[in-house]
Amino acid sequence: MKKVFAILTVAAIMAFGANTQVLAQEQEQPQEPVVEQVDEQAVVEEAPAQEEATSVVALHKTLKTKFIEGGAGFMAATLLCLVFGLALCIERIIYLSLSKTNTKALLEKVKAALDQGGVQAAMDVCRETRGPVASIFYQGLSRYDEGVEVVEKTVASYGGVQLGLLEKNLSWITLFIAIAPSLGFLGTIIGMIAAFDKIQQVGDISATVVAGGIKVALLTTLLGLIIAIVLQIFYNYILSLVEGLVNEMEDASISLLDVVVDYDKKNKK
């Protein structure tokens, strides 16, 4: 046993001595000066980024300058139309997106609930489901005791109520679509009046005299038309969502009436 410890001790001393010599040799060797290498690819990639940032800053300054030249009053009022109009558009898009319902799955749940627990169970399913289709189903099923014809009339009537909720605030969006270019044209008229006033004061027609008023007229008109176009695109998209939901409501209402009629026939047997 002592021989084993002695052999291990000698081996450890030899290994330690060898490592010490290697380290000493590495320290004695002169170190080569480190040359910083420039990453050409990084430089190439940074150049377009800097150019893009510069162009964004230049565009921002240009828009700010044109805004001031167009007249802060009319330009700010026209921008308010954009702000309020976009707020209403976003609210409608969120509301309509949340109003979508998987009508096939809902119909299957209602049918299964009618077969298993009756009308009250089906009403509970509709109450727990979000969307106008579920609300129409709930109102129709709540009148089941009065007969299938009353259910049909209730579904049709409450469908109109839900349609009104879907089209809520759309009239305000159309108002801002109309007001934005109107404010732009109003700025145009005022700018042209200012230009003619300068011509009258100077007593001579020159490009420098007329240019200021015409620039105000063109800038306000341009901003008003751009805002009207943007809001019109959002408005048409919202109308497409409403039309899709209305078609879905009508189709689901017909399917619900079929389910109610089948359930009524089973109960009468």
Residue pairs with C-beta under 8 A, 6 or more apart in sequence:
66 219
67 75
69 215
69 216
69 219
70 187
70 215
70 216
70 219
70 220
70 223
71 187
71 190
71 191
71 216
71 219
71 220
74 183
74 184
74 186
74 187
74 190
74 220
75 187
75 219
75 220
75 223
77 183
78 180
78 183
78 184
78 187
78 220
78 223
78 224
78 227
79 223
79 227
81 176
81 179
81 180
81 183
81 227
81 231
82 176
82 180
82 227
82 230
82 231
84 172
84 176
85 172
85 173
85 176
85 177
85 180
85 227
85 231
85 234
86 230
86 231
86 234
88 169
88 172
88 173
88 176
89 173
89 231
89 234
89 235
89 238
91 169
92 168
92 169
92 170
92 173
92 238
92 241
93 234
93 237
93 238
93 241
96 166
96 238
96 241
96 242
96 245
97 241
98 130
98 131
99 130
99 131
99 132
99 166
99 245
100 131
100 245
100 248
101 129
101 130
101 131
101 132
101 133
101 134
101 248
103 133
103 248
103 251
103 252
103 255
106 125
106 126
106 129
106 133
106 134
106 137
106 252
107 252
107 255
107 256
107 259
109 125
109 129
110 122
110 125
110 126
110 137
110 141
110 256
110 259
111 259
113 121
113 122
113 124
113 125
114 121
114 122
114 259
114 263
115 263
119 141
119 144
119 145
122 137
122 141
123 138
123 141
123 142
126 134
126 135
126 137
126 138
126 141
127 134
127 138
132 162
132 165
132 166
132 245
132 249
133 248
133 249
133 252
135 158
135 162
136 155
136 158
136 159
136 162
136 249
136 252
136 253
136 256
137 252
137 256
139 154
139 155
139 158
140 151
140 152
140 154
140 155
140 158
140 253
140 256
140 257
140 260
141 151
141 260
142 154
143 150
143 151
143 154
144 151
144 260
148 257
148 260
148 261
148 264
151 257
151 260
152 257
155 253
155 256
155 257
156 253
159 249
159 250
159 253
162 249
163 242
163 246
163 249
166 242
166 245
166 246
167 242
170 235
170 238
170 239
170 242
173 231
173 234
173 235
173 238
174 235
176 227
176 231
177 228
177 231
177 232
177 235
178 228
180 223
180 224
180 225
180 227
180 228
180 231
181 221
181 224
181 225
181 227
181 228
182 224
183 220
183 224
184 220
184 221
184 222
184 223
184 224
184 225
185 220
185 221
185 224
186 220
187 216
187 217
187 219
187 220
187 221
187 224
188 217
188 218
188 220
188 221
189 217
190 216
190 217
191 213
191 214
191 215
191 216
191 217
191 218
191 220
192 213
192 214
192 217
193 213
194 212
194 213
194 216
195 209
195 210
195 212
195 213
195 214
195 217
196 213
198 209
198 210
198 212
198 213
199 205
199 209
199 210
202 209
